Amino acid sequence: MPIIDVDRLKRGGQKFASGFTPGQKVLSVLAMVGLGLGLFAVTKWAATTEYAPVFSNLDAADASDITQELETQGVDYKLDNGGTTILVPKNAVYQTRLDLSSQGLPTGGDGYALLDRKGNSITASEFSQRIDYQRAVQAELANTIMAIDGVRAATVNLTLPDNDTFVGSDAQQAEAAVLLDLGGDSLTSESTQAIVNLVASSVADLAPDSVTVTDTQGRVLAAPGSNDDLSSNQNLARTSSYESAMAAKLETMLATALGPGKATVVVTAQMNYDQTTLTEENVTPEVGPDGEIISGVSSTDNEQFTGAGNNSTGVLGPDGAPSAAGETPIEYTSEKAQREAALDRIISTTEKAPGAVEQLNVAVMVDQDAVPDGTGGLTELISTAAGIDPERGDTIAVQATQFDEATQEAIAAQISGAGAAQSQNQMLGLVRYVLTLLIVALALFIAWRSIKKAQANLGPLRVPLDLNELEAGTAGALTGSASELAAIEGAMAGMSDPLRALEPQRSSVEQEITDLIDRQPDEVAQTLRSWLADRRT
């Protein structure tokens, strides 16, 4: 193993550092520190593993099972959101999710898996079985509701009536309460109604009016008796959507003719959301050639009686006196006729869907510079496109005015600036990295130039000694004094490899002596001492 000459390395380092000015030394140190920090940041960033959620909104049982399975598979993971979210390396999310799904994880909380785990125990009471079934239905409904966009977590509580045969009509009805975690956002009325219908359809004997939906911020989204308010919000949203669509259609048409931003359209609609059912019955009798209604069905009933009647005592006669007993002849005739006309009977039922437009009002403001000839032609064009019906009470107003172009330009600049903000942030991040690399490269270049300049100023270091002259004893440069010998030895020992690499071309003898001094400095010095001693003798 070669022996390292520490003193020689120290002297070489001092010699190397002496070629720098104080400013160059400070700049070199700063460049090395910056380079080290940059390498450290890049290495740390490259070594950082980016994690992504593999499952969210887990209960404690599922989270425990999944973490145990990940440890068995040797997959790194992290817990977030109080242990309800499990994170794995981003490049392994999909494969990990498939592997866990093949193991039946997650089980979905309690759900119907609760019934699978407990099985059919003969020792379980009817009450515990009913409670387990209720818990399973609640968990399944919660998992289903969480699949809706915007719902982060859900809890469902059911109140189910007892299944008793002897309970009459006054039995308690099923009810449900749903608590939603929306993460601070709001839920649309359509999504709320969807949750109400979903829960009501999943539980027997549960009416939508018996479902209450609230969020974690205490807002009541749906409750018994609030269907009218919910319908009103839905109708308002539908009306607003219709008005926006009509205004956008008219603005697109005007932008094609006048140019973008040259017209503004406002549409106000009154819509009828009443759902009606109309039943009509038409009866048409069959009429003969003479205009008489032709009978469809006729029947006749005749009755006739002839005989003697028996008058008993006590029966009053025509004069009010009692009649004498005896027989009286009687004749009775009865005739009945029934006729039913043949009729054509038609019954039609029509259901009118809600959402009919009762009145439409359109207001259009056009840039005056875009319509120098007036707005007469535009009024008829817009009326046809919007479907204006004067008999229905629709109105339209088109007016030309001077637009404020400065405001339009500011809005356009704001829109374009918002779109370019994200790309600008990305470019700034890239510029930071590039500038850091350029600064480090510039510092290294300046340090290299300084080193090269310092080495050039030192000049070549060579031994002015010829081996032939030493053998002949004519080397006049060496007088044999101890001080000169020490100076030569110090010069030979202080030479460094980088400085020799910059020396000019030498003769082969000089090159051999230089290489010999580099390889065996102590032996060369001893040889010189012996030669000098021989010369003195």
C-alpha positions in Angstrom: 0.0 0.0 0.0 1.6 3.3 -1.0 2.4 5.8 1.8 0.7 9.2 1.5 3.0 12.1 2.1 0.8 14.5 4.1 3.4 17.2 4.4 3.8 17.2 0.6 0.1 17.5 0.1 -0.1 20.3 2.5 2.7 22.2 0.8 1.1 21.6 -2.6 -2.2 23.0 -1.3 -0.6 26.1 0.1 1.3 26.6 -3.1 -1.9 26.2 -5.1 -3.9 28.6 -2.9 -1.1 31.2 -3.0 -1.9 31.8 -6.7 -5.3 33.4 -5.9 -6.1 36.9 -4.9 -8.3 37.5 -1.8 -11.3 38.3 -4.1 -10.8 35.2 -6.1 -10.6 33.1 -3.0 -13.9 34.4 -1.7 -15.6 33.9 -5.1 -14.3 30.4 -5.3 -15.5 29.5 -1.9 -18.9 31.0 -2.6 -19.1 29.1 -5.9 -18.2 25.8 -4.2 -20.8 26.5 -1.5 -23.5 27.3 -4.1 -22.6 24.2 -6.1 -22.8 22.1 -2.9 -26.2 23.5 -2.0 -27.5 23.1 -5.5 -26.4 19.5 -5.6 -27.9 18.9 -2.2 -31.3 20.4 -3.3 -31.3 18.4 -6.5 -30.4 15.2 -4.8 -33.0 15.7 -2.1 -35.7 16.5 -4.7 -34.7 13.5 -6.8 -34.8 11.2 -3.7 -38.2 12.5 -2.5 -41.0 10.0 -3.2 -44.2 11.5 -4.3 -47.2 9.9 -2.7 -50.8 9.7 -3.9 -54.0 8.4 -2.2 -54.9 4.8 -3.0 -58.1 4.8 -0.8 -60.0 7.5 1.0 -62.8 7.8 3.6 -61.9 4.4 5.2 -63.2 3.3 8.5 -60.8 2.0 11.2 -61.3 -1.7 10.3 -60.6 -1.3 6.6 -57.6 1.0 7.3 -56.1 -1.6 9.6 -56.6 -4.4 7.2 -55.1 -2.4 4.3 -52.0 -1.3 6.2 -51.3 -4.9 7.3 -51.6 -6.1 3.7 -49.3 -3.3 2.5 -46.7 -4.2 5.1 -46.9 -7.9 4.0 -46.4 -6.8 0.4 -43.5 -4.5 1.3 -45.2 -1.4 -0.1 -44.4 2.0 1.6 -47.4 3.9 2.8 -48.4 7.0 4.7 -51.6 7.9 6.6 -53.5 11.1 6.2 -56.8 12.8 7.3 -56.7 11.1 10.7 -56.0 7.6 9.3 -59.0 7.6 6.9 -56.7 8.1 3.8 -53.8 5.8 2.8 -51.1 7.2 0.6 -48.7 5.0 -1.5 -45.9 6.0 -4.0 -47.6 7.6 -7.0 -46.1 5.2 -9.5 -47.6 2.2 -7.6 -51.1 3.5 -7.0 -53.0 1.5 -9.7 -51.1 -1.7 -9.2 -51.5 -1.5 -5.4 -55.2 -0.8 -5.8 -55.6 -3.8 -8.0 -53.6 -6.0 -5.6 -55.7 -4.9 -2.6 -59.0 -5.4 -4.6 -58.0 -9.0 -5.4 -57.7 -9.5 -1.6 -61.3 -8.1 -1.1 -60.1 -4.8 0.4 -61.6 -2.5 1.3 -64.7 -4.3 2.5 -66.7 -1.1 2.5 -67.0 -0.7 6.3 -69.7 -2.7 7.9 -72.2 -3.0 5.1 -73.4 -6.4 4.1 -69.9 -7.7 5.0 -71.0 -7.4 8.6 -73.5 -10.1 8.0 -70.9 -12.2 6.3 -68.5 -11.9 9.2 -71.2 -12.8 11.9 -72.8 -15.5 9.9 -76.0 -17.3 10.9 -75.5 -17.9 14.6 -78.2 -19.9 16.3 -77.5 -18.1 19.5 -78.3 -14.6 18.0 -81.6 -13.1 19.1 -84.1 -11.7 16.7 -83.3 -8.2 18.0 -79.6 -8.5 17.3 -80.2 -9.8 13.8 -82.5 -6.9 13.1 -79.9 -4.4 14.4 -77.2 -6.0 12.3 -79.3 -5.8 9.2 -80.1 -2.1 9.9 -76.4 -1.4 10.4 -75.5 -3.2 7.1 -78.1 -1.2 5.2 -76.9 2.1 6.7 -73.3 1.4 5.8 -74.2 0.3 2.2 -76.3 3.5 1.7 -73.4 5.7 3.1 -70.9 4.0 0.7 -73.3 4.6 -2.2 -73.9 8.2 -1.4 -70.1 8.9 -1.2 -69.9 7.9 -4.8 -71.7 11.2 -5.7 -69.4 14.0 -6.8 -68.9 16.6 -4.1 -69.6 14.2 -1.1 -66.5 13.4 0.9 -68.2 11.3 3.6 -71.7 10.3 4.5 -73.5 8.9 7.5 -77.0 7.3 7.3 -79.3 6.6 10.3 -82.5 4.7 9.8 -85.5 4.3 12.0 -87.3 1.1 10.9 -90.7 0.1 12.4 -91.1 -3.2 14.1 -92.3 -6.0 11.8 -95.4 -7.0 13.8 -98.4 -8.6 12.2 -100.8 -7.3 14.8 -99.9 -3.7 14.4 -102.6 -1.6 12.8 -102.6 1.4 10.5 -101.2 3.6 13.3 -97.8 1.8 13.1 -94.7 4.0 13.0 -93.4 4.8 9.5 -89.8 4.4 8.4 -87.6 7.5 8.6 -84.0 8.3 7.5 -81.5 11.0 8.4 -78.4 11.6 6.2 -75.3 13.7 7.3 -73.0 14.8 4.5 -69.4 16.0 4.6 -69.0 18.4 1.6 -65.6 19.8 2.6 -67.1 23.3 2.9 -68.7 23.3 -0.6 -72.4 23.3 -1.4 -74.5 20.6 -3.0 -76.9 21.3 -5.9 -80.6 20.8 -5.4 -80.6 18.1 -8.1 -77.9 16.1 -6.2 -79.8 16.6 -2.9 -83.0 15.3 -4.5 -81.1 12.4 -5.9 -79.9 11.4 -2.4 -83.4 11.6 -1.1 -84.8 9.4 -3.8 -81.9 7.0 -3.5 -82.4 6.5 0.3 -86.2 6.3 -0.1 -86.0 3.7 -2.8 -83.5 1.5 -0.9 -85.6 1.1 2.3 -89.0 -0.5 2.4 -92.0 1.7 3.3 -89.8 4.8 3.3 -91.3 7.8 1.6 -89.2 10.7 0.3 -91.0 13.1 2.6 -89.5 11.2 5.6 -85.8 11.7 4.6 -83.8 14.5 6.2 -80.5 15.6 4.6 -78.1 17.9 6.4 -74.4 18.7 6.1 -71.6 19.1 8.6 -72.0 22.9 8.6 -75.6 22.6 10.0 -77.4 23.5 6.8 -80.6 21.6 6.1 -80.6 20.5 2.5 -83.8 18.5 2.6 -86.4 17.9 5.3 -90.1 16.8 5.6 -92.2 19.7 4.4 -89.4 21.4 2.4 -90.2 19.8 -0.9 -91.9 23.0 -2.1 -88.7 25.0 -1.4 -86.6 22.4 -3.1 -88.9 22.5 -6.1 -88.7 26.2 -6.2 -84.9 26.2 -6.2 -84.9 23.6 -9.0 -87.4 25.7 -11.1 -85.3 28.8 -10.5 -82.2 27.0 -11.7 -84.0 25.7 -14.8 -85.3 29.1 -15.7 -81.8 30.6 -15.3 -80.3 27.9 -17.5 -82.9 28.6 -20.2 -82.2 32.3 -20.1 -78.5 31.8 -20.3 -78.7 29.4 -23.2 -81.0 31.7 -25.1 -78.8 34.8 -24.5 -75.7 32.8 -25.5 -77.3 31.7 -28.7 -78.3 35.3 -29.7 -74.9 36.7 -28.8 -73.2 34.0 -30.9 -75.4 35.0 -33.9 -74.7 38.7 -33.4 -70.9 38.1 -32.9 -70.8 36.4 -36.3 -72.4 39.5 -38.0 -71.0 42.4 -35.9 -67.9 41.0 -34.4 -67.0 39.7 -30.9 -68.0 42.0 -28.1 -70.2 44.3 -30.2 -73.5 43.2 -28.7 -74.9 42.2 -25.3 -78.1 40.2 -24.8 -80.3 39.8 -21.7 -83.2 37.4 -21.7 -85.9 37.2 -19.1 -88.4 34.3 -19.2 -91.5 33.5 -17.3 -92.1 29.8 -17.3 -94.9 27.6 -16.0 -93.8 24.5 -14.1 -97.3 23.3 -13.2 -97.9 19.8 -14.2 -101.5 19.3 -15.4 -103.5 16.3 -16.7 -106.4 17.0 -19.1 -109.0 14.3 -19.8 -111.5 14.7 -22.7 -114.5 12.6 -23.6 -116.2 12.9 -27.0 -119.6 11.2 -27.6 -120.9 11.1 -31.2 -124.4 9.5 -31.7 -125.3 7.7 -34.9 -127.9 9.7 -36.9 -130.2 8.2 -39.5 -131.0 9.7 -43.0 -134.0 11.5 -41.5 -131.9 13.1 -38.8 -133.3 10.8 -36.1 -130.9 9.1 -33.8 -130.7 5.4 -34.7 -131.4 3.1 -31.8 -128.7 0.8 -30.9 -130.6 -1.4 -28.4 -134.5 -1.4 -27.7 -136.8 -3.5 -25.5 -140.5 -3.6 -24.9 -142.4 -5.0 -21.8 -146.2 -5.5 -21.9 -148.5 -6.5 -19.0 -152.3 -7.1 -19.2 -154.9 -8.4 -16.7 -158.6 -9.1 -16.9 -160.8 -10.6 -14.0 -163.0 -10.0 -11.1 -162.0 -8.3 -7.9 -163.2 -9.2 -4.4 -164.6 -6.3 -2.3 -164.7 -7.0 1.4 -166.8 -5.2 4.0 -165.3 -2.0 5.2 -164.2 -0.9 1.8 -165.5 2.6 1.0 -167.5 3.1 -2.1 -167.6 6.1 -4.5 -170.0 8.0 -2.2 -167.9 7.4 0.8 -170.2 4.7 2.2 -168.9 1.2 2.8 -169.4 -1.0 -0.2 -171.2 -4.2 0.0 -169.2 -7.4 -0.3 -169.1 -8.9 -3.8 -167.1 -9.3 -7.0 -166.1 -6.4 -9.4 -164.7 -6.9 -13.0 -161.1 -5.5 -13.4 -159.0 -4.9 -16.6 -155.3 -3.9 -16.3 -152.8 -3.1 -19.1 -149.1 -1.9 -18.8 -146.6 -1.3 -21.6 -142.9 -0.3 -21.2 -140.4 0.5 -24.0 -136.6 1.1 -23.5 -134.4 2.5 -26.2 -130.6 3.0 -26.1 -128.9 5.0 -28.8 -125.7 3.8 -30.4 -122.9 6.3 -29.6 -119.2 6.7 -30.5 -117.4 7.4 -27.2 -113.7 8.6 -27.2 -111.8 9.3 -24.0 -108.3 11.0 -24.3 -105.9 11.9 -21.5 -103.2 14.5 -22.0 -100.4 15.3 -19.4 -98.7 18.6 -19.9 -95.0 18.6 -18.9 -93.9 21.5 -16.8 -91.5 24.1 -18.2 -93.7 25.9 -20.8 -92.7 29.5 -21.6 -95.5 31.9 -20.7 -93.7 35.1 -21.6 -90.3 36.0 -23.1 -88.5 39.4 -22.9 -85.3 40.1 -24.8 -83.2 43.2 -24.4 -80.2 43.8 -26.8 -77.6 46.5 -26.6 -75.5 46.9 -29.8 -72.4 49.0 -30.3 -73.3 52.1 -32.2 -70.1 52.0 -34.3 -71.1 48.5 -35.5 -74.5 49.5 -36.8 -74.2 52.9 -38.4 -77.4 52.3 -40.4 -79.6 51.6 -37.4 -81.0 48.5 -35.7 -84.1 48.0 -37.8 -83.0 44.9 -39.5 -81.5 43.4 -36.3 -84.9 43.6 -34.4 -86.7 41.3 -36.9 -83.7 39.0 -37.0 -83.5 38.6 -33.2 -87.3 38.2 -32.9 -87.2 35.3 -35.3 -84.2 33.7 -33.6 -85.7 34.0 -30.1 -89.2 33.0 -31.1 -90.9 36.2 -30.0 -94.7 35.8 -29.9 -96.6 39.1 -29.6 -99.9 37.3 -28.8 -98.2 35.7 -25.8 -97.1 39.0 -24.6 -93.4 38.7 -25.5 -91.4 41.9 -25.9 -88.1 42.8 -27.6 -86.0 45.9 -27.4 -82.8 46.6 -29.5 -80.9 49.8 -28.8 -77.6 51.1 -30.2 -75.2 52.8 -27.8 -71.6 53.8 -27.5 -69.6 51.0 -25.9 -66.7 51.7 -23.5 -63.8 50.0 -25.3 -61.4 50.6 -22.4 -63.5 48.4 -20.1 -63.8 45.7 -22.7 -60.0 45.7 -23.2 -59.5 45.5 -19.5 -61.8 42.5 -19.2 -60.2 40.8 -22.2 -56.7 41.5 -20.7 -57.9 40.1 -17.3 -59.2 36.9 -18.9 -56.0 36.4 -21.0 -53.9 37.2 -18.0 -55.7 34.7 -15.8 -55.0 32.0 -18.5 -51.4 32.9 -18.8 -50.8 33.1 -15.0 -50.3 29.4 -14.6 -47.9 29.1 -17.6 -46.0 32.1 -16.3 -45.5 30.5 -12.9 -44.2 27.3 -14.6 -41.8 29.4 -16.6 -40.6 31.3 -13.5 -39.8 28.0 -11.8 -37.8 26.8 -14.8 -36.0 30.1 -15.0 -35.0 29.8 -11.4 -33.4 26.4 -12.0 -31.6 27.7 -15.1 -30.3 30.8 -13.4 -29.0 28.7 -10.5 -27.1 26.4 -12.9 -25.7 29.4 -14.9 -24.4 31.1 -11.7 -22.7 27.9 -10.6 -21.2 27.4 -14.0 -20.0 31.0 -14.1 -18.4 30.7 -10.7 -16.6 27.5 -11.8 -15.4 29.2 -15.0 -14.0 32.2 -13.1 -12.3 29.9 -10.7 -10.8 27.9 -13.5 -9.5 31.0 -15.3 -8.0 32.3 -12.0 -6.2 29.0 -11.5 -4.9 28.9 -15.0 -3.7 32.6 -14.7 -2.0 31.9 -11.4 -0.2 28.8 -12.8 0.9 30.8 -15.8 2.4 33.5 -13.5 4.4 31.0 -11.6 6.5 30.0 -14.6 8.1 26.7 -15.3 10.0 25.0 -12.6 12.9 22.9 -13.8 16.2 21.7 -12.5 19.1 23.4 -14.3 21.3 20.4 -14.1 22.7 18.1 -16.7 23.6 14.6 -15.8 26.7 14.7 -18.0 28.0 17.9 -16.3 27.5 16.3 -12.9 29.6 13.3 -13.9 32.3 15.6 -15.4 32.3 17.7 -12.2 31.6 21.0 -14.1 28.2 21.9 -12.7 28.9 25.5 -11.6 25.5 26.1 -10.3 26.1 23.8 -7.3 28.9 24.9 -4.9 28.3 22.2 -2.4 27.0 24.5 0.3 24.4 23.1 2.7 22.0 26.0 2.0 22.0 25.5 -1.7 21.5 21.8 -1.3 18.5 22.4 0.9 17.1 24.9 -1.6 17.3 22.3 -4.3 15.7 19.6 -2.2 12.9 22.0 -1.2 12.3 23.0 -4.8 12.2 19.4 -5.9 9.9 18.3 -3.1 7.5 21.3 -3.7 6.8 20.6 -7.3 3.2 19.5 -8.0 1.8 17.5 -10.8 -0.6 20.3 -12.2 2.3 22.7 -12.4 4.5 20.2 -14.2 1.7 19.6 -16.7 1.9 23.2 -17.7 5.7 23.3 -18.2 7.0 23.9 -21.7 8.6 21.1 -23.8 11.9 19.9 -22.4 14.6 17.6 -23.6 14.4 13.9 -23.0 17.1 14.0 -20.3 15.4 16.7 -18.4 12.1 14.8 -18.7 13.7 11.7 -17.4 15.2 13.5 -14.4 11.8 15.2 -13.7 10.0 11.8 -13.8 12.7 10.3 -11.6 12.3 13.0 -9.0 8.5 12.5 -9.0 8.9 8.8 -8.4 11.8 8.7 -6.0 12.5 12.1 -4.5 14.4 10.7 -1.5 16.7 8.5 -3.6 17.5 11.4 -5.9 18.4 13.6 -3.0 20.6 11.0 -1.5 22.3 10.5 -4.9 23.0 14.2 -5.2 24.5 14.3 -1.7 26.8 11.4 -2.5 27.9 13.1 -5.8 28.6 16.3 -4.0 30.6 14.5 -1.3 32.7 12.7 -3.9 33.4 16.0 -5.6 34.6 17.7 -2.3 37.0 14.8 -1.7 
